[in-house]
């Protein structure tokens, strides 16, 4: 784009970064899944398992088995929040 306006990739990247930072900073943290363009699903189990590059475009997700994923955020197609696993009890009579 030669007109000085941001391209669609930079707009989409900004949206993904904002959404990812929101999930990362949520209190309490809720595990989530990064869905990628190549159809992989990368779980983020804990806040401490995710680190950001200085530019913010690339992240590293560490897995419980000591493996890791290096992800270009331009490849993220969806962020899925996992259920927290706690069931709410229904009050009697409700």
FIZADO-57417 format. One record per atom (N, C-alpha, C, CB): y, z, x; chain; residue in three letters. Coordinates in pm, 1 decimal. Glycine has a CB too. Layout:
BEGIN
@north=Y; up=Z; east=X; cadena=A; residuo=ala
...
//
This chain:
BEGIN
@north=-116.9; up=0.0; east=84.2; cadena=A; residuo=unk
@north=0.0; up=0.0; east=0.0; cadena=A; residuo=unk
@north=123.6; up=0.0; east=89.1; cadena=A; residuo=unk
@north=-0.4; up=121.3; east=-96.0; cadena=A; residuo=unk
@north=191.1; up=-109.9; east=95.4; cadena=A; residuo=unk
@north=304.0; up=-124.7; east=182.7; cadena=A; residuo=unk
@north=434.3; up=-75.7; east=124.4; cadena=A; residuo=unk
@north=317.5; up=-264.4; east=220.4; cadena=A; residuo=unk
@north=434.1; up=-26.4; east=0.5; cadena=A; residuo=unk
@north=559.8; up=15.1; east=-62.4; cadena=A; residuo=unk
@north=595.0; up=161.3; east=-35.3; cadena=A; residuo=unk
@north=552.1; up=-7.7; east=-211.4; cadena=A; residuo=unk
@north=516.8; up=229.7; east=47.0; cadena=A; residuo=unk
@north=545.8; up=368.7; east=80.9; cadena=A; residuo=unk
@north=491.1; up=469.2; east=-18.3; cadena=A; residuo=unk
@north=692.1; up=387.4; east=92.6; cadena=A; residuo=unk
@north=435.5; up=422.3; east=-129.7; cadena=A; residuo=unk
@north=378.6; up=515.3; east=-226.6; cadena=A; residuo=unk
@north=237.5; up=553.6; east=-183.8; cadena=A; residuo=unk
@north=377.8; up=453.6; east=-368.5; cadena=A; residuo=unk
@north=193.5; up=672.7; east=-223.3; cadena=A; residuo=unk
@north=58.3; up=714.9; east=-184.0; cadena=A; residuo=unk
@north=-47.4; up=628.3; east=-252.4; cadena=A; residuo=unk
@north=35.7; up=864.0; east=-218.8; cadena=A; residuo=unk
@north=-155.0; up=599.5; east=-179.6; cadena=A; residuo=unk
@north=-264.2; up=522.3; east=-236.3; cadena=A; residuo=unk
@north=-350.6; up=607.8; east=-326.3; cadena=A; residuo=unk
@north=-348.3; up=460.9; east=-126.6; cadena=A; residuo=unk
@north=-436.8; up=542.6; east=-402.6; cadena=A; residuo=unk
@north=-526.3; up=615.9; east=-493.0; cadena=A; residuo=unk
@north=-616.4; up=711.7; east=-417.9; cadena=A; residuo=unk
@north=-611.1; up=519.1; east=-573.4; cadena=A; residuo=unk
@north=-661.3; up=671.9; east=-297.3; cadena=A; residuo=unk
@north=-747.3; up=761.0; east=-219.6; cadena=A; residuo=unk
@north=-675.5; up=890.7; east=-185.4; cadena=A; residuo=unk
@north=-793.9; up=691.9; east=-91.7; cadena=A; residuo=unk
@north=-548.4; up=882.8; east=-147.2; cadena=A; residuo=unk
@north=-476.6; up=1005.0; east=-110.3; cadena=A; residuo=unk
@north=-448.4; up=1091.1; east=-232.8; cadena=A; residuo=unk
@north=-345.2; up=970.5; east=-39.0; cadena=A; residuo=unk
@north=-425.0; up=1030.0; east=-347.6; cadena=A; residuo=unk
@north=-403.7; up=1106.2; east=-471.1; cadena=A; residuo=unk
@north=-533.0; up=1177.3; east=-511.0; cadena=A; residuo=unk
@north=-355.1; up=1013.1; east=-585.9; cadena=A; residuo=unk
@north=-645.1; up=1103.6; east=-507.7; cadena=A; residuo=unk
@north=-774.7; up=1162.7; east=-542.6; cadena=A; residuo=unk
@north=-810.4; up=1273.8; east=-444.6; cadena=A; residuo=unk
@north=-885.2; up=1054.9; east=-543.7; cadena=A; residuo=unk
@north=-784.0; up=1251.4; east=-315.6; cadena=A; residuo=unk
@north=-813.4; up=1353.3; east=-214.9; cadena=A; residuo=unk
@north=-731.8; up=1478.8; east=-241.9; cadena=A; residuo=unk
@north=-784.7; up=1300.1; east=-73.2; cadena=A; residuo=unk
@north=-605.3; up=1462.7; east=-273.1; cadena=A; residuo=unk
@north=-520.5; up=1578.7; east=-302.9; cadena=A; residuo=unk
@north=-572.1; up=1657.4; east=-421.5; cadena=A; residuo=unk
@north=-377.9; up=1534.4; east=-329.5; cadena=A; residuo=unk
@north=-620.2; up=1588.5; east=-523.6; cadena=A; residuo=unk
@north=-673.8; up=1656.4; east=-641.5; cadena=A; residuo=unk
@north=-800.8; up=1734.1; east=-606.5; cadena=A; residuo=unk
@north=-702.8; up=1554.9; east=-753.5; cadena=A; residuo=unk
@north=-889.7; up=1671.5; east=-529.9; cadena=A; residuo=unk
@north=-1014.5; up=1738.4; east=-489.8; cadena=A; residuo=unk
@north=-982.8; up=1860.4; east=-404.0; cadena=A; residuo=unk
@north=-1107.6; up=1640.7; east=-412.3; cadena=A; residuo=unk
@north=-891.3; up=1846.0; east=-308.3; cadena=A; residuo=unk
@north=-855.0; up=1958.5; east=-222.6; cadena=A; residuo=unk
@north=-799.6; up=2073.3; east=-306.9; cadena=A; residuo=unk
@north=-751.6; up=1914.9; east=-116.2; cadena=A; residuo=unk
@north=-711.7; up=2042.5; east=-401.7; cadena=A; residuo=unk
@north=-654.7; up=2147.1; east=-487.9; cadena=A; residuo=unk
@north=-762.3; up=2217.3; east=-569.7; cadena=A; residuo=unk
@north=-549.5; up=2087.5; east=-581.4; cadena=A; residuo=unk
@north=-852.9; up=2140.3; east=-628.0; cadena=A; residuo=unk
@north=-960.0; up=2198.8; east=-709.0; cadena=A; residuo=unk
@north=-1054.5; up=2282.3; east=-622.1; cadena=A; residuo=unk
@north=-1038.9; up=2088.1; east=-782.2; cadena=A; residuo=unk
@north=-1086.6; up=2231.9; east=-504.0; cadena=A; residuo=unk
@north=-1177.0; up=2303.3; east=-414.0; cadena=A; residuo=unk
@north=-1112.9; up=2433.1; east=-365.6; cadena=A; residuo=unk
@north=-1214.9; up=2214.7; east=-294.0; cadena=A; residuo=unk
@north=-985.8; up=2429.7; east=-332.1; cadena=A; residuo=unk
@north=-916.2; up=2551.9; east=-288.7; cadena=A; residuo=unk
@north=-912.5; up=2654.4; east=-402.5; cadena=A; residuo=unk
@north=-771.7; up=2518.9; east=-241.5; cadena=A; residuo=unk
@north=-894.0; up=2607.0; east=-524.5; cadena=A; residuo=unk
@north=-892.8; up=2696.2; east=-640.0; cadena=A; residuo=unk
@north=-1028.8; up=2765.7; east=-656.0; cadena=A; residuo=unk
@north=-857.2; up=2617.7; east=-768.2; cadena=A; residuo=unk
@north=-1137.3; up=2690.5; east=-643.5; cadena=A; residuo=unk
@north=-1271.4; up=2749.4; east=-650.8; cadena=A; residuo=unk
@north=-1294.4; up=2846.0; east=-535.4; cadena=A; residuo=unk
@north=-1379.0; up=2639.6; east=-649.7; cadena=A; residuo=unk
@north=-1252.3; up=2806.4; east=-416.1; cadena=A; residuo=unk
@north=-1270.1; up=2886.6; east=-295.0; cadena=A; residuo=unk
@north=-1197.6; up=3020.4; east=-306.2; cadena=A; residuo=unk
@north=-1219.8; up=2809.7; east=-172.3; cadena=A; residuo=unk
@north=-1078.7; up=3019.6; east=-365.2; cadena=A; residuo=unk
@north=-996.0; up=3139.3; east=-372.9; cadena=A; residuo=unk
@north=-1019.6; up=3222.7; east=-498.8; cadena=A; residuo=unk
@north=-852.1; up=3100.6; east=-365.8; cadena=A; residuo=unk
@north=-1103.2; up=3175.1; east=-591.2; cadena=A; residuo=unk
@north=-1123.0; up=3247.8; east=-717.0; cadena=A; residuo=unk
@north=-1182.6; up=3386.0; east=-691.3; cadena=A; residuo=unk
@north=-1214.1; up=3167.8; east=-811.6; cadena=A; residuo=unk
@north=-1139.8; up=3481.6; east=-773.1; cadena=A; residuo=unk
@north=-1186.5; up=3619.2; east=-763.6; cadena=A; residuo=unk
@north=-1246.2; up=3659.4; east=-896.8; cadena=A; residuo=unk
@north=-1071.8; up=3715.2; east=-723.1; cadena=A; residuo=unk
@north=-1369.3; up=3695.4; east=-907.4; cadena=A; residuo=unk
@north=-1465.4; up=3693.2; east=-798.0; cadena=A; residuo=unk
@north=-1510.3; up=3550.3; east=-769.4; cadena=A; residuo=unk
@north=-1586.4; up=3781.7; east=-830.7; cadena=A; residuo=unk
@north=-1559.4; up=3530.2; east=-649.1; cadena=A; residuo=unk
@north=-1609.0; up=3398.0; east=-611.4; cadena=A; residuo=unk
@north=-1730.5; up=3363.2; east=-695.6; cadena=A; residuo=unk
@north=-1643.9; up=3392.8; east=-461.0; cadena=A; residuo=unk
@north=-1736.0; up=3238.9; east=-742.2; cadena=A; residuo=unk
@north=-1853.4; up=3190.3; east=-815.5; cadena=A; residuo=unk
@north=-1912.1; up=3073.8; east=-737.4; cadena=A; residuo=unk
@north=-1816.4; up=3147.2; east=-962.4; cadena=A; residuo=unk
@north=-2043.7; up=3076.7; east=-711.4; cadena=A; residuo=unk
@north=-2106.3; up=2965.5; east=-641.0; cadena=A; residuo=unk
@north=-2080.4; up=2833.5; east=-713.7; cadena=A; residuo=unk
@north=-2257.0; up=2989.5; east=-626.6; cadena=A; residuo=unk
@north=-2073.5; up=2724.8; east=-637.1; cadena=A; residuo=unk
@north=-2051.5; up=2593.3; east=-696.9; cadena=A; residuo=unk
@north=-2126.0; up=2487.5; east=-617.9; cadena=A; residuo=unk
@north=-1901.3; up=2560.0; east=-702.8; cadena=A; residuo=unk
@north=-2130.0; up=2367.0; east=-674.7; cadena=A; residuo=unk
@north=-2200.9; up=2254.4; east=-613.5; cadena=A; residuo=unk
@north=-2102.7; up=2140.1; east=-594.5; cadena=A; residuo=unk
@north=-2322.6; up=2209.4; east=-700.7; cadena=A; residuo=unk
@north=-2103.4; up=2082.4; east=-474.1; cadena=A; residuo=unk
@north=-2025.6; up=1962.0; east=-445.3; cadena=A; residuo=unk
@north=-2116.0; up=1842.0; east=-470.5; cadena=A; residuo=unk
@north=-1970.4; up=1962.3; east=-297.6; cadena=A; residuo=unk
@north=-2075.9; up=1751.2; east=-556.5; cadena=A; residuo=unk
@north=-2150.6; up=1628.5; east=-579.4; cadena=A; residuo=unk
@north=-2081.6; up=1516.8; east=-501.7; cadena=A; residuo=unk
@north=-2159.8; up=1594.7; east=-732.4; cadena=A; residuo=unk
@north=-2161.5; up=1440.7; east=-426.0; cadena=A; residuo=unk
@north=-2107.2; up=1337.1; east=-339.2; cadena=A; residuo=unk
@north=-2137.6; up=1197.9; east=-391.2; cadena=A; residuo=unk
@north=-2161.8; up=1352.4; east=-199.4; cadena=A; residuo=unk
@north=-2064.5; up=1099.3; east=-341.2; cadena=A; residuo=unk
@north=-2079.6; up=960.3; east=-385.0; cadena=A; residuo=unk
@north=-2220.5; up=907.1; east=-358.1; cadena=A; residuo=unk
@north=-1976.7; up=871.8; east=-315.1; cadena=A; residuo=unk
@north=-2288.7; up=961.4; east=-256.8; cadena=A; residuo=unk
@north=-2424.7; up=914.5; east=-226.0; cadena=A; residuo=unk
@north=-2530.8; up=989.5; east=-308.0; cadena=A; residuo=unk
@north=-2453.4; up=931.2; east=-75.8; cadena=A; residuo=unk
@north=-2487.5; up=1063.0; east=-409.7; cadena=A; residuo=unk
@north=-2570.5; up=1134.8; east=-506.3; cadena=A; residuo=unk
@north=-2628.8; up=1265.8; east=-452.8; cadena=A; residuo=unk
@north=-2682.2; up=1046.1; east=-551.3; cadena=A; residuo=unk
@north=-2588.4; up=1307.8; east=-333.1; cadena=A; residuo=unk
@north=-2631.9; up=1438.9; east=-284.7; cadena=A; residuo=unk
@north=-2555.7; up=1547.7; east=-358.6; cadena=A; residuo=unk
@north=-2610.7; up=1451.8; east=-131.3; cadena=A; residuo=unk
@north=-2619.7; up=1662.1; east=-371.3; cadena=A; residuo=unk
@north=-2557.5; up=1779.4; east=-430.2; cadena=A; residuo=unk
@north=-2562.9; up=1890.4; east=-325.0; cadena=A; residuo=unk
@north=-2629.2; up=1822.4; east=-564.5; cadena=A; residuo=unk
@north=-2446.0; up=1939.4; east=-284.1; cadena=A; residuo=unk
@north=-2436.8; up=2038.2; east=-177.1; cadena=A; residuo=unk
@north=-2394.2; up=2172.5; east=-238.0; cadena=A; residuo=unk
@north=-2335.9; up=1991.9; east=-66.0; cadena=A; residuo=unk
@north=-2484.0; up=2271.5; east=-237.0; cadena=A; residuo=unk
@north=-2446.5; up=2401.3; east=-292.8; cadena=A; residuo=unk
@north=-2358.5; up=2481.0; east=-196.1; cadena=A; residuo=unk
@north=-2571.8; up=2481.7; east=-327.6; cadena=A; residuo=unk
@north=-2262.7; up=2552.8; east=-252.2; cadena=A; residuo=unk
@north=-2180.2; up=2647.1; east=-176.4; cadena=A; residuo=unk
@north=-2211.1; up=2784.1; east=-235.5; cadena=A; residuo=unk
@north=-2023.7; up=2611.8; east=-184.1; cadena=A; residuo=unk
@north=-2295.2; up=2859.7; east=-164.1; cadena=A; residuo=unk
@north=-2346.0; up=2985.5; east=-218.0; cadena=A; residuo=unk
@north=-2247.2; up=3101.1; east=-206.3; cadena=A; residuo=unk
@north=-2473.1; up=3021.9; east=-148.2; cadena=A; residuo=unk
@north=-2168.3; up=3102.1; east=-99.0; cadena=A; residuo=unk
@north=-2073.2; up=3210.0; east=-74.5; cadena=A; residuo=unk
@north=-1947.2; up=3152.5; east=-12.4; cadena=A; residuo=unk
@north=-2134.5; up=3318.6; east=16.9; cadena=A; residuo=unk
@north=-1836.8; up=3217.0; east=-35.6; cadena=A; residuo=unk
@north=-1708.5; up=3175.1; east=20.2; cadena=A; residuo=unk
@north=-1715.3; up=3163.6; east=172.6; cadena=A; residuo=unk
@north=-1598.4; up=3273.7; east=-20.3; cadena=A; residuo=unk
@north=-1785.3; up=3256.3; east=235.1; cadena=A; residuo=unk
@north=-1794.9; up=3259.3; east=381.0; cadena=A; residuo=unk
@north=-1874.0; up=3142.0; east=437.5; cadena=A; residuo=unk
@north=-1858.4; up=3388.4; east=425.4; cadena=A; residuo=unk
@north=-1944.7; up=3067.9; east=352.4; cadena=A; residuo=unk
@north=-2025.8; up=2955.3; east=398.2; cadena=A; residuo=unk
@north=-1946.0; up=2825.9; east=407.9; cadena=A; residuo=unk
@north=-2143.2; up=2935.4; east=305.5; cadena=A; residuo=unk
@north=-1816.8; up=2828.5; east=374.8; cadena=A; residuo=unk
@north=-1735.6; up=2707.2; east=374.0; cadena=A; residuo=unk
@north=-1620.3; up=2722.5; east=472.5; cadena=A; residuo=unk
@north=-1682.2; up=2677.2; east=231.6; cadena=A; residuo=unk
@north=-1597.8; up=2619.2; east=554.6; cadena=A; residuo=unk
@north=-1482.1; up=2619.8; east=644.4; cadena=A; residuo=unk
@north=-1412.1; up=2484.8; east=637.2; cadena=A; residuo=unk
@north=-1524.9; up=2651.5; east=790.4; cadena=A; residuo=unk
@north=-1282.0; up=2485.9; east=664.1; cadena=A; residuo=unk
@north=-1195.4; up=2369.5; east=648.8; cadena=A; residuo=unk
@north=-1151.8; up=2316.3; east=784.7; cadena=A; residuo=unk
@north=-1072.8; up=2404.7; east=564.0; cadena=A; residuo=unk
@north=-1138.3; up=2185.7; east=796.3; cadena=A; residuo=unk
@north=-1076.8; up=2127.0; east=915.6; cadena=A; residuo=unk
@north=-926.4; up=2151.4; east=907.3; cadena=A; residuo=unk
@north=-1109.1; up=1973.0; east=927.5; cadena=A; residuo=unk
@north=-854.6; up=2143.8; east=1019.8; cadena=A; residuo=unk
@north=-709.5; up=2164.5; east=1016.1; cadena=A; residuo=unk
@north=-636.9; up=2068.3; east=921.2; cadena=A; residuo=unk
@north=-652.8; up=2149.6; east=1155.4; cadena=A; residuo=unk
@north=-684.5; up=1945.2; east=908.6; cadena=A; residuo=unk
@north=-618.8; up=1848.7; east=819.6; cadena=A; residuo=unk
@north=-649.5; up=1875.7; east=672.9; cadena=A; residuo=unk
@north=-661.2; up=1707.3; east=855.2; cadena=A; residuo=unk
@north=-758.1; up=1948.4; east=645.0; cadena=A; residuo=unk
@north=-798.9; up=1975.6; east=508.4; cadena=A; residuo=unk
@north=-884.0; up=1866.6; east=446.4; cadena=A; residuo=unk
@north=-679.4; up=1997.1; east=424.7; cadena=A; residuo=unk
@north=-906.4; up=1757.6; east=518.5; cadena=A; residuo=unk
@north=-982.6; up=1646.3; east=462.4; cadena=A; residuo=unk
@north=-1133.5; up=1663.6; east=478.6; cadena=A; residuo=unk
@north=-939.5; up=1517.2; east=527.4; cadena=A; residuo=unk
@north=-1174.6; up=1741.5; east=576.6; cadena=A; residuo=unk
@north=-1316.8; up=1760.5; east=604.9; cadena=A; residuo=unk
@north=-1351.1; up=1907.7; east=592.4; cadena=A; residuo=unk
@north=-1353.4; up=1707.6; east=745.9; cadena=A; residuo=unk
@north=-1468.4; up=1934.8; east=534.9; cadena=A; residuo=unk
@north=-1517.4; up=2072.7; east=527.6; cadena=A; residuo=unk
@north=-1656.7; up=2079.7; east=588.8; cadena=A; residuo=unk
@north=-1519.4; up=2123.8; east=380.3; cadena=A; residuo=unk
@north=-1694.6; up=2200.4; east=626.2; cadena=A; residuo=unk
@north=-1830.4; up=2228.4; east=671.9; cadena=A; residuo=unk
@north=-1887.4; up=2331.9; east=577.2; cadena=A; residuo=unk
@north=-1833.7; up=2278.6; east=821.7; cadena=A; residuo=unk
@north=-2005.5; up=2302.3; east=523.2; cadena=A; residuo=unk
@north=-2074.1; up=2396.3; east=434.9; cadena=A; residuo=unk
@north=-2200.8; up=2442.1; east=506.2; cadena=A; residuo=unk
@north=-2107.2; up=2331.2; east=295.3; cadena=A; residuo=unk
@north=-2208.5; up=2571.1; east=532.9; cadena=A; residuo=unk
@north=-2326.9; up=2630.0; east=595.9; cadena=A; residuo=unk
@north=-2424.3; up=2669.5; east=486.1; cadena=A; residuo=unk
@north=-2289.2; up=2753.6; east=685.0; cadena=A; residuo=unk
@north=-2552.9; up=2652.9; east=514.2; cadena=A; residuo=unk
@north=-2657.0; up=2686.7; east=417.1; cadena=A; residuo=unk
@north=-2732.5; up=2811.5; east=462.5; cadena=A; residuo=unk
@north=-2754.9; up=2568.0; east=398.3; cadena=A; residuo=unk
@north=-2795.5; up=2882.1; east=369.7; cadena=A; residuo=unk
@north=-2868.1; up=3005.1; east=405.0; cadena=A; residuo=unk
@north=-2977.4; up=2983.9; east=510.0; cadena=A; residuo=unk
@north=-2929.8; up=3064.6; east=280.9; cadena=A; residuo=unk
@north=-3030.8; up=2861.5; east=520.2; cadena=A; residuo=unk
@north=-3137.6; up=2834.7; east=618.1; cadena=A; residuo=unk
@north=-3082.3; up=2794.9; east=755.4; cadena=A; residuo=unk
@north=-3229.5; up=2724.1; east=566.1; cadena=A; residuo=unk
@north=-2951.8; up=2816.3; east=778.1; cadena=A; residuo=unk
@north=-2882.3; up=2785.9; east=903.1; cadena=A; residuo=unk
@north=-2850.1; up=2637.5; east=922.2; cadena=A; residuo=unk
@north=-2964.8; up=2833.2; east=1018.1; cadena=A; residuo=unk
@north=-2883.8; up=2552.4; east=825.8; cadena=A; residuo=unk
@north=-2841.3; up=2412.5; east=833.0; cadena=A; residuo=unk
@north=-2696.2; up=2405.7; east=788.1; cadena=A; residuo=unk
@north=-2932.5; up=2319.6; east=744.7; cadena=A; residuo=unk
@north=-2632.8; up=2290.0; east=808.5; cadena=A; residuo=unk
@north=-2495.4; up=2274.1; east=763.8; cadena=A; residuo=unk
@north=-2469.9; up=2130.5; east=722.3; cadena=A; residuo=unk
@north=-2397.6; up=2316.0; east=873.5; cadena=A; residuo=unk
@north=-2367.0; up=2113.5; east=641.5; cadena=A; residuo=unk
@north=-2324.3; up=1981.9; east=594.0; cadena=A; residuo=unk
@north=-2178.3; up=1963.9; east=633.6; cadena=A; residuo=unk
@north=-2343.7; up=1967.2; east=438.1; cadena=A; residuo=unk
@north=-2147.2; up=1849.5; east=694.4; cadena=A; residuo=unk
@north=-2009.3; up=1813.6; east=726.1; cadena=A; residuo=unk
@north=-1969.5; up=1707.8; east=624.1; cadena=A; residuo=unk
@north=-1993.3; up=1761.1; east=876.0; cadena=A; residuo=unk
@north=-1865.6; up=1736.3; east=547.1; cadena=A; residuo=unk
@north=-1833.8; up=1652.8; east=431.4; cadena=A; residuo=unk
@north=-1689.8; up=1603.3; east=437.9; cadena=A; residuo=unk
@north=-1857.2; up=1730.3; east=301.2; cadena=A; residuo=unk
@north=-1675.7; up=1471.8; east=425.5; cadena=A; residuo=unk
@north=-1544.6; up=1409.3; east=408.3; cadena=A; residuo=unk
@north=-1511.4; up=1423.4; east=260.4; cadena=A; residuo=unk
@north=-1543.4; up=1256.5; east=455.6; cadena=A; residuo=unk
@north=-1400.8; up=1489.6; east=228.6; cadena=A; residuo=unk
@north=-1369.7; up=1517.6; east=88.3; cadena=A; residuo=unk
@north=-1341.8; up=1392.5; east=7.0; cadena=A; residuo=unk
@north=-1251.4; up=1609.3; east=79.9; cadena=A; residuo=unk
@north=-1318.4; up=1278.4; east=71.4; cadena=A; residuo=unk
@north=-1304.9; up=1152.9; east=-4.1; cadena=A; residuo=unk
@north=-1435.7; up=1112.6; east=-71.2; cadena=A; residuo=unk
@north=-1257.8; up=1040.5; east=88.1; cadena=A; residuo=unk
@north=-1547.5; up=1170.7; east=-25.5; cadena=A; residuo=unk
@north=-1678.7; up=1137.5; east=-81.9; cadena=A; residuo=unk
@north=-1719.5; up=1229.8; east=-196.6; cadena=A; residuo=unk
@north=-1783.6; up=1143.1; east=26.6; cadena=A; residuo=unk
@north=-1638.8; up=1331.9; east=-226.7; cadena=A; residuo=unk
@north=-1671.4; up=1425.3; east=-334.7; cadena=A; residuo=unk
@north=-1634.7; up=1362.0; east=-468.3; cadena=A; residuo=unk
@north=-1597.2; up=1561.0; east=-315.9; cadena=A; residuo=unk
@north=-1732.2; up=1356.8; east=-558.7; cadena=A; residuo=unk
@north=-1709.7; up=1297.3; east=-690.6; cadena=A; residuo=unk
@north=-1697.4; up=1401.0; east=-800.7; cadena=A; residuo=unk
@north=-1821.6; up=1202.4; east=-723.9; cadena=A; residuo=unk
@north=-1751.0; up=1522.9; east=-776.5; cadena=A; residuo=unk
@north=-1750.8; up=1624.5; east=-881.5; cadena=A; residuo=unk
@north=-1769.2; up=1761.5; east=-818.6; cadena=A; residuo=unk
@north=-1861.7; up=1596.9; east=-986.3; cadena=A; residuo=unk
@north=-1710.2; up=1861.8; east=-879.1; cadena=A; residuo=unk
@north=-1730.9; up=2001.3; east=-841.5; cadena=A; residuo=unk
@north=-1791.2; up=2071.1; east=-962.4; cadena=A; residuo=unk
@north=-1596.5; up=2070.6; east=-795.5; cadena=A; residuo=unk
@north=-1909.7; up=2126.9; east=-944.7; cadena=A; residuo=unk
@north=-1981.8; up=2191.4; east=-1055.6; cadena=A; residuo=unk
@north=-1990.0; up=2341.0; east=-1030.4; cadena=A; residuo=unk
@north=-2124.4; up=2131.4; east=-1072.4; cadena=A; residuo=unk
@north=-1938.3; up=2418.0; east=-1123.5; cadena=A; residuo=unk
@north=-1945.3; up=2563.2; east=-1111.4; cadena=A; residuo=unk
@north=-2079.3; up=2609.0; east=-1167.1; cadena=A; residuo=unk
@north=-1826.5; up=2632.6; east=-1186.1; cadena=A; residuo=unk
@north=-2151.5; up=2685.4; east=-1085.9; cadena=A; residuo=unk
@north=-2281.0; up=2735.0; east=-1128.6; cadena=A; residuo=unk
@north=-2262.5; up=2855.8; east=-1220.2; cadena=A; residuo=unk
@north=-2368.3; up=2771.5; east=-1006.8; cadena=A; residuo=unk
@north=-2352.5; up=2872.6; east=-1317.6; cadena=A; residuo=unk
@north=-2345.4; up=2992.4; east=-1402.1; cadena=A; residuo=unk
@north=-2360.9; up=3116.4; east=-1314.9; cadena=A; residuo=unk
@north=-2454.9; up=2989.2; east=-1513.1; cadena=A; residuo=unk
@north=-2298.0; up=3225.9; east=-1355.6; cadena=A; residuo=unk
@north=-2302.9; up=3346.2; east=-1272.7; cadena=A; residuo=unk
@north=-2434.3; up=3422.2; east=-1285.6; cadena=A; residuo=unk
@north=-2188.9; up=3437.3; east=-1308.7; cadena=A; residuo=unk
@north=-2519.7; up=3382.8; east=-1377.3; cadena=A; residuo=unk
@north=-2651.9; up=3442.9; east=-1388.2; cadena=A; residuo=unk
@north=-2655.6; up=3571.2; east=-1468.4; cadena=A; residuo=unk
@north=-2705.1; up=3469.2; east=-1253.5; cadena=A; residuo=unk
@north=-2540.1; up=3621.3; east=-1504.5; cadena=A; residuo=unk
@north=-2537.5; up=3743.6; east=-1584.7; cadena=A; residuo=unk
@north=-2530.5; up=3705.9; east=-1731.1; cadena=A; residuo=unk
@north=-2417.9; up=3834.5; east=-1545.6; cadena=A; residuo=unk
@north=-2614.6; up=3767.6; east=-1809.2; cadena=A; residuo=unk
@north=-2612.7; up=3744.6; east=-1953.1; cadena=A; residuo=unk
@north=-2530.3; up=3852.7; east=-2018.5; cadena=A; residuo=unk
@north=-2755.7; up=3741.5; east=-2011.8; cadena=A; residuo=unk
@north=-2454.0; up=3812.7; east=-2114.9; cadena=A; residuo=unk
@north=-2375.7; up=3910.6; east=-2188.5; cadena=A; residuo=unk
@north=-2460.8; up=3962.1; east=-2304.2; cadena=A; residuo=unk
@north=-2241.3; up=3849.2; east=-2239.8; cadena=A; residuo=unk
@north=-2458.0; up=4090.8; east=-2318.7; cadena=A; residuo=unk
@north=-2533.9; up=4150.6; east=-2428.3; cadena=A; residuo=unk
@north=-2453.6; up=4141.0; east=-2555.4; cadena=A; residuo=unk
@north=-2570.1; up=4297.4; east=-2398.1; cadena=A; residuo=unk
@north=-2522.8; up=4104.8; east=-2660.2; cadena=A; residuo=unk
@north=-2456.7; up=4102.9; east=-2791.7; cadena=A; residuo=unk
@north=-2462.1; up=4242.9; east=-2848.1; cadena=A; residuo=unk
@north=-2524.2; up=4000.3; east=-2889.8; cadena=A; residuo=unk
@north=-2353.4; up=4282.1; east=-2904.5; cadena=A; residuo=unk
@north=-2346.9; up=4414.0; east=-2966.0; cadena=A; residuo=unk
@north=-2423.7; up=4410.0; east=-3097.9; cadena=A; residuo=unk
@north=-2198.9; up=4458.7; east=-2988.4; cadena=A; residuo=unk
@north=-2491.0; up=4519.4; east=-3126.7; cadena=A; residuo=unk
@north=-2564.8; up=4528.6; east=-3252.6; cadena=A; residuo=unk
@north=-2466.8; up=4517.2; east=-3367.8; cadena=A; residuo=unk
@north=-2645.2; up=4661.5; east=-3261.5; cadena=A; residuo=unk
@north=-2506.9; up=4438.4; east=-3466.1; cadena=A; residuo=unk
@north=-2423.2; up=4419.4; east=-3581.5; cadena=A; residuo=unk
@north=-2322.8; up=4306.9; east=-3564.3; cadena=A; residuo=unk
@north=-2352.4; up=4545.4; east=-3612.6; cadena=A; residuo=unk
@north=-2322.3; up=4243.5; east=-3449.0; cadena=A; residuo=unk
@north=-2225.6; up=4134.4; east=-3425.9; cadena=A; residuo=unk
@north=-2291.0; up=4001.2; east=-3450.0; cadena=A; residuo=unk
@north=-2168.5; up=4139.7; east=-3282.9; cadena=A; residuo=unk
//
